[in-house]
Amino acid sequence: MRFTVNSDRILGLRLSVVEGGRALSAENLIGPDDGNLSARIDDASFLITPSGCDKGKLEPDDLY
């Protein structure tokens, strides 16, 4: 996939999703297999967590 924004922005979005997943998990607001988290990169692209992953144990490279 070709991204139209810089890699620093993408890394920042990855880190934000990871932090959000950990925070939601720590407060028991999301279970390990509940839904997906995502972040919009631009009008045509986004990052999303894989299905069935523990949102409290995400790493930046886990996002697609």
N, C-alpha and C positions, 0 to 999 in steps of 0.2 A: 504494500500500500504506500502511496506517495503522500506525504504530509505537506501542507502548504504553510505551516507555521514552524517557528524554530524549535530545535530539540530541547532548549531550556524550558520553553513553555510546556512541551509535552511531558518532560520530567516533572515539572511542578504539578501538572494535572495528575500524573500517576501518584505522586506523593500525597496529594490531597485526597484522592480516592482511598489509598491505603490508610491514611490517618482517620478518615471518616469511617471506614470499615472497622477499624480497631476500636474507635470510640463507641460506635453503635453496639458492637459486640460486648464491650466492657460494661455497658449499661443494660445488657440483655434486651436490647431493642431489635436485634436481628439475630436469628439463629444461623448455625453453620451452613444450612442448606436453603435458607430463605432468599429467594429472588436474586437480583443482580444489582450492582452499583455501576454507575457510568458517569462519564464526563464528556461534554462536547468539545472537540478540538477546533472544528470550524464548521461551515455550513454543510459539508459533505462527509465529515469523519468524526468518530468518537472512540473513546476507550471504554471497555466494559470488562467486568469480572467474569471469569468462566463459571459456568453453571456447576453447582454442587461443591463449591470451594468454601472453606471456613473464612468468613469475612474478617475475623479477628486475627488471622494468620497470613494475611495477604503480604506479598512483596511487590514492589513496583513492576517487576518484569512479568508478573502473573497476568497483567491486564493485556487485552488484545486491542 
